[in-house]
């Protein structure tokens, strides 16, 4: 019997595995843009630790190994910002990225009422853009990232936005990130 992939919140002791995973995962993105100075490749281990303590970081595990990660934080305008979704290259295409994204949405929704989730992807990052669109995200604009890479900004509104602050997003909840596959 094989191991199950589990999704959970990251702990401080996960920082080094997340750091190494992100460095591996974003090599193809750097090659796509011909720029190895993109954010995930210039991020330090201390930056990863700060993300874990200051925001929401969810990880996918296969046994003890971190095989996927995503960052999330609430913004002043009531949005949930999702960033840095990555899954080990050998395990992409199996739904882990979608589960991680939903887990980050769920964790953000539990922390504060979120009217919309926002993320961005490089304009050439077709696999990521396809994933985000398949999960209900729609392009709302373009912006250059801090690394100068042109990005498409995508958003998904929640039930909170449609029904007011008392509503919960039906797609986001604890069961999503506590589940195993």
N, C-alpha and C positions, 0 to 999 in steps of 0.2 A: 504494500500500500504506500503511495507517495505522500509527501508532505503537503499540507495546505498552505496557501498564501493567506496570511492574516494582515489586517489593516488596523493600526492603532496610532495613538498620539506618540510622538517621539519623546524620548527622555534624553537628558544631557549626555548620558553615556553612548548615545547613538551618533553623536556629532561627527566623530571621525569616520564612521562608515558612510554617513550622508555626504560628507566632504569628498571622500574618494569616489563614491558613486556619481555624484554630480560632475566631477572632473571627467570621469569616463563617459558618461552619457552625453555631455555637451561637446565632445570632440567632433562629432559629425555635424553639429550645428555650426561650429567654428569653421570647419572645412567648407560648408555650404556658402558661407559669407566671406571666406578667405580672410578671416580675422580671428586670431586666437586670443584677443584681448576682450572677448565678450564677458559679461558679468559673471556667469557661473565659473569661468576659468580663472578669474582674478580674485574670486572670493577666498577669504582665509578661513582657517579652522575656527578662529575667534568669531568671524562673521556668522558662521553656522551656529555656533553656541549661542550667540546673541539672538538669532532668529528663534531658537528653541525656547529661550527664556522669555523673550518679549512678545512672541506671537504664537501662532498655531503652526505646528509642523506635524504632518502625518507621514507615517512610513508604512511600506509594505514589507513583510518579512516572509522569507522562506526558511523555516527553522529559525536559527539565530541571525541569519544574514539579512541585512537591509538591502532589498532589491528595487525599491522605489521610494520616492519622497515627493512632497509638495509643501509649499509654504502658503500661509494664509494670514491675513490681518484685517481688522475692521478699520475703516477709514472714517474721517470726520463727517463725511456726507452720508453716512449710513450704508455704505456699500461694503461688501466683502471682497477684498482684493486677493486673488489667487496668483501665485507666482512660482516659477521654477519646477513645474511638474516634470519628473523624469522617472523612467523605468529602465532597468538594466537592458542593454541592447539584445541580449539573448532571450529575454522574456517579453519583449514588446509584441503587441498584437494579440494578447490573451485577456484583455479587459482589465488589467491591473491599473492602468492609467485612469480609466473611467472610475474605478472604485476609489482610487486615491482622491480624485477630484471631488467626488460626492462626499467622501469623508471630510475633506477640508470644508466643504460647504456646510455639512452637518455640524462640525465643531464650531464654525463661525456663527451659525444660527443659534446654537445653544448659548454662546457667549453674549450676543446682542441681537436685537431685531435687525435683520438685514433686508433691505429693500431690493437690492440687486447684487449679483456677483459680477466682478469685472476681472478680466485677464487680458494679456496680449501675447501675440506670437509673431515671430519674424515673418515677413511677407513671403518668403520662400519656404517656410516650414509647413509644407502641405500635410504631412501626417498629423501634426498637432492641430492644425486648422480643421481638418476633417473630424477629428475627435471632438473638438469643442463644438462644432456645428451639430454633430450627431447628438450632443447632450443638451441642445437647446440654446446655445450661445449664438448671438447674432452680431455681425460686424457693426460697430457704431462710429468708427473713425480710424484714423491713422496717426501715428506718432513715432518719433525717433526715440529709441531707448537710450538710457544713459551712456551706452557703449557706441551710439551712433547708428545702430542697426535699425532700418525702417521696420516698423511693427504695425500689425493690424490690432486694434482694440476691439474686444468682444465683450458682450454683456448678456446676462440672463436675469430677467426680473423674477422676483419671488412672489409668493402669495401675500407676503407682508405688503408689498407695493400695490398689489391688486385689491386687497381687502382691508388694508389699514394695519396699524402696528400690533394688534392683538392676534393676527393670523400667523400660523406657522407654515413654512414651506413644506408641502407634502413630499417633496423629493429629498428633503434633508432631515435626518434624524439619527439618533444614536445607533439604531439597528444597522444602518448602512456601514458605519465604520467598525462595528463590533463583529460583523459577519466574517465568515471564512469561505473560501472557495475550494 
